[in-house]
Amino acid sequence: MRIISNKTPISDYDFNLPEELIAQNPAETRGKSRLMNISRANGTISDRVFTDITDMIDDNCFLVVNSTRVMKARLYAKKPTGGLVELLVLEKLDNEHCMCLTKGNVKQGTELNFPNASAVIEEMREDGTRLVRFSADPSEIMHRFGHIPLPPYIHREDTETDANRYQTVYSADEASVAAPTAGLHFTDEILDKLREKGVKILELTLNIGIGTFRPVKADYLEDHDMHWEKYYISPETAKEINHLRANGKQLVAVGTTAVRALESAYDEGNIKAGYGETNLFIKPGYKFKVIDRMITNFHLPKSTLLVLVSMFAGYGLTMNAYKHAVKKKYKFFSYGDAMYIE
C-alpha cells in the first residue's frame, strides 16, 4: 500500500476479477458456500466450507448480526401516457411518502399507476432522488407489486427464490435496499449449533441504502464522501454487548454493516444504545475499538468495503487473500462465498 502526500490511492485496492466469478445466483443450499479462513495472528489462509463455522467459533465468542430486511423496493408503474417508469424505494418516510430513484421520463407532478394504486412525483431533488406520495401505504404496495432489488452486478431479473435467499433467516426490520450479505450464509441449524455451544447471538439493525454500491470515484480515499446509513441498537443488546466484552468475550461481527454500526456506536469504552446515523469510512489511520473478529463476503475492487476489510486483516494479507480467492475460483459479492477473519 502506497501513501502519496498523506493520501492513499484507491488504485491500491484494485485487483483482477474475472466476470465468471461474480455469483449470479445463491448457492444451491443455504450454508453450503465456501469459507476462507484468515488468521491475523500468523498470516495464514485456509479453505473451508461455511458449515465449519460451528467448529471455528466457541463460547469465548459472541456474534452480532444485522437483522435488517430487504424491501421489495423495485416497482414498475405506468404514466397516463402509457410510458413505463421504474421506481426504487430508498426509504419509507411515513404511510404515504417515500424517497425514491426513478428510471424513465418524469417531472414534478407526474402520475404513476399500479394495479389498484397510484403515486405522484411531489418533488424532484438536486441529488437525483424524488419525493413520491403513494395513494396507499407504500409497504402494502411493495408487498403486492414490488420486486427484490438485486444488486447491479447480478444480470438477471429477480425470482421467487430471491424473495427468500436475498434475506437472512433472522431478518425482521424491513427497511433496506440491499442485504447484509455475510448473514445470508447462516441457517437456523448453524445458529442453533452455535447457541448449543454457548455462543450468544445478538441483533442490531443498520438499514442499507443504495450508497453501499456507490463506487469510489475519487483518486484518493481521503477525497471520497461516504454515504450515510441509519442504525439502531436496543438497550438490551447494548447492555449485553458491554457485559460480554467486559468479561473478555470476543465480538464476531457478521458483516461490514454490523462493523460500521458497532464502531459508530462506541462511546467511552462501551456501546451506546439507541438510534444513530453513520457515514463512518474505515480507512488507513483508523483504529478498531470494538471488533475482534469478522465474517464477510468478498467485495468489489476499489470499494470502501475492501478498504474496511484490509484495515481489519491487514493490507498485505487481505490482498493476498483476494488473489488466492481468484486463483481458487471463490464466488464474489452478494451471493458469493464468505471469509472469516480471526
Helices and strands as residue ranges (DSSP letters): G 10-13, G 19-21, E 34-39, E 44-49, G 50-52, H 53-56, E 61-66, E 68-70, E 74-78, E 84-92, E 97-103, E 111-114, E 117-124, E 130-134, H 138-145, H 160-165, E 173-176, G 181-185, H 188-196, E 200-206, G 210-213, G 221-223, E 229-233, H 235-246, E 250-254, H 256-265, E 266-267, E 270-271, E 274-278, E 293-297, H 304-313, H 315-327, E 338-341
